[in-house]
Amino acid sequence: MTLKELLEQWKNQIDDEYSDCCSFPHHFLDDLGRLVPKPDNMVCKREQCWRAYVRARDCNPNYPFGNKYFI
């Protein structure tokens, strides 16, 4: 998919204002109080689409894992 298509796919996930999308955090706190991203299968469809877009945009297949903000 192109970046434009991935971004459109993400935008299409926010059409339903009453969905439970993003009503739960996409991360958890570890024993040291650090933010750790949840695995892809534990986040909402919108977050999955966003991750796919950022991975393609930044050529970073591990996003958000190993991200400096989550270390």
C-alpha positions as CSV (number, residue, x, y, z in Angstrom):
1,M,0.0,0.0,0.0
2,T,1.1,3.5,-0.6
3,L,1.5,6.1,2.2
4,K,-1.6,7.9,1.0
5,E,-3.7,4.7,1.1
6,L,-2.4,3.8,4.6
7,L,-3.3,7.3,5.8
8,E,-6.8,7.0,4.2
9,Q,-7.3,3.6,5.9
10,W,-6.4,5.2,9.2
11,K,-8.7,8.2,8.6
12,N,-11.6,5.8,7.7
13,Q,-11.4,4.2,11.2
14,I,-12.6,7.4,12.9
15,D,-16.0,7.7,11.1
16,D,-18.0,6.2,13.9
17,E,-17.9,8.6,16.8
18,Y,-19.6,6.1,19.1
19,S,-17.2,3.3,18.5
20,D,-14.9,2.0,21.3
21,C,-11.9,2.9,19.3
22,C,-9.1,4.3,21.5
23,S,-11.2,4.0,24.7
24,F,-8.4,1.9,26.1
25,P,-4.7,2.8,26.3
26,H,-2.3,1.5,23.7
27,H,0.4,0.9,26.3
28,F,0.8,-0.4,29.8
29,L,3.2,0.4,32.6
30,D,5.9,-2.1,33.4
31,D,7.3,-2.8,36.9
32,L,9.6,0.2,36.7
33,G,6.8,2.5,35.7
34,R,7.9,2.8,32.0
35,L,5.4,2.9,29.2
36,V,5.5,-0.2,27.1
37,P,3.4,-0.4,23.9
38,K,0.8,-3.2,23.7
39,P,1.2,-5.8,20.9
40,D,-0.6,-5.0,17.7
41,N,-3.3,-7.7,18.4
42,M,-4.2,-5.9,21.7
43,V,-4.9,-2.4,20.3
44,C,-7.8,-1.0,18.4
45,K,-8.1,-1.2,14.6
46,R,-7.4,2.6,14.3
47,E,-4.1,2.2,16.2
48,Q,-3.2,-0.8,14.1
49,C,-3.7,1.4,11.0
50,W,-1.7,4.2,12.5
51,R,1.2,1.8,13.3
52,A,1.1,0.5,9.7
53,Y,1.3,4.0,8.3
54,V,4.2,5.1,10.6
55,R,6.1,1.9,9.9
56,A,5.9,2.6,6.1
57,R,6.5,6.3,6.4
58,D,9.6,6.0,8.6
59,C,10.8,2.6,7.2
60,N,10.7,1.3,10.8
61,P,9.1,-2.1,10.9
62,N,9.4,-2.2,14.7
63,Y,7.4,1.0,15.5
64,P,6.4,1.7,18.3
65,F,8.6,-1.1,19.9
66,G,12.1,0.2,20.6
67,N,10.9,3.7,20.3
68,K,12.9,6.1,22.4
69,Y,9.7,7.4,24.1
70,F,8.9,3.9,25.4
71,I,12.3,3.0,26.8
